[in-house]
Amino acid sequence: MNTEHASPRYSDIDLWPPGDVLEAMIEAQFAAVAATRAARPSLERAALAMEARLRYRGRLIYVGAGTSGRLAVQDGAELMPTFNWPENRLVLLMAGGKDALLRSVEGAEDEVELAERLVRQHVIDGKDVVIAVAASGTTPFTLACLRQSKLRGALTIGISNNDNTPLLAEADHPIFLDTGPEPIAGSTRMKAGTAQRIALNLLSTLLMILLGRVYEGLMVDVQAVNQKLVRRSEDMLIRLTSCSREAARDALERSNGSVKLAVLLLHGCDLEKGVRLMERAEGNLRAALVMMRQRGSDAA
């Protein structure tokens, strides 16, 4: 496995001047970006398949162990506040459980039986999408989750930094991030981890855009859980409708904090009709606005 190889280039890195060490590690980060860019076609295909599966139902399930698992959990956890992804449609399967988010749990990544039990316990099936991440591509816990989920009909995405590995071979959509050996051999928290973080971010963000949770470059499904995000919601409404801040606050209050519904209210739609429009548009604000304009044109 390339991620485990010791590169001759870095064999005496502990003797280098600190500035040279930093330069080498920064260079490695650029290599991680390049590896992710090379995987763009795979990322696009995976996102399109995910959107088709998740548009109306199903859950997004992240699986991993160690560094890869922590990166996967982080990406999944951020979808709820950023895009208002429903909590009941998100499952985070981390080898070693919550304890492993803060420290290494001995033997957790080898727990094949636990992985299979978790898949059954969460009743993963053909409505779901599983994203399994492992730098090695061979982590037993992650691989067992992917295999069992696939057997139960779930769409599976495998992300690995080593080619020709079981995780990529068995995933419906393999994503190979060719980062090669690390500056510190085997420390995949470095450029392999960076590439995984970028790939996960791109994949989930593209999915949310495809699902209509972004409008005109704005996160219109954001959950305003603090004052900063309340202000951001108001700013979005001001930008999208040219209303006053007072009008934005009133619309947000009437729409129970929904920026999308507030946009419709500020365009002259009443609350009941706005709710129906958003339902007909399947949550897509752009589609709802088109419907509203068409209705107004028909009435005229």
RAKAFEN-V444426 format. One record per helix or strand of 3 or more residues. SS is the DSSP state (~ for helix, > for strand). FROM is the first residue (numbers start at 0). LEN is the number of residues. If there is no record, write none. Layout:
# RAKAFEN-V444426
SS_FROM_LEN, SS_FROM_LEN
This chain:
# RAKAFEN-V444426
~_1_3, ~_7_3, ~_12_3, ~_17_21, ~_39_15, >_59_5, ~_65_18, ~_86_3, >_89_5, ~_96_5, ~_107_3, ~_111_10, >_128_5, ~_139_12, >_154_6, ~_165_5, >_172_4, ~_190_20, ~_226_15, ~_244_10, ~_258_8, ~_270_10, ~_284_15
